[in-house]
């Protein structure tokens, strides 16, 4: 019996003109050609939801810079009820609301935050943020998103 492959999608959020705020979008773009569906939402998450609904992935990984009071570059999985920490919530409509509109079409959702260091105008990432993003890429390309540590009250 043939078991169909898991449909996985990554949704990258952020503003690449605000330094570390663009890290989610950068991670998504780097995932092209790895077997993941890539949705580069940038600042307009609401415009990407039609694509998410059409793809109906078994797993949706949402990546964004997130204020978690951790050292810059820290990568954590956030519970859905902590999605307000993700800076995507400040781009337009609240992220929890946006994700609720596709919940019936997605098998599971993982929120991944990367702690920014600098969100000033400009391009490029602080070195620890780039290191965290590369660490996340390694985990996603080796099919180990479960190895991303969860956000806890202890960091």
C-alpha positions, 0 to 999 in steps of 0.5 A: 500500500502506498502512503502519500508523502506529507504535504509540508508548507512554510509561511515566512513572515516579516519585513526585510527592510527592518533588519531582523524583522525579515528573518521569517521571510529569509528562512522561507525563501531558503527552503525553496527546492527542499520539498517544502511548499514555500509561502513568502507572505512578507508583511501581508499574511492575509494575502497568503491565506488563499495559498494556504487554503489551496495547498491544505498542508498536513503541516504548516510552519509559520516563521517570524521574528518574535519578542520572547525576552531571550538572547538574539537569535534564540529559536523557539516553538510558540504555543498558538496562544502565545502567537501575539509574541510573533511580530507578524501580529504587528504587520496587519491583522492579528496572527491568531485571527488570521490562522483561525481562518485556515485551521480547517484546511491545515493538519497542524500548525507550528509557530517558530519565533526567532528573537530579533536584535535589531528592527531598525530600518536597513537590510541584513541580520545581526550575526546571532539572528542569522546563526539562529535562522541557519540553525532553524534551516538545518532542523527543517531540511533534516525533517526535525522540526520537533527538535525546536525547543519550546518557549517556556517561562524559563526561556 
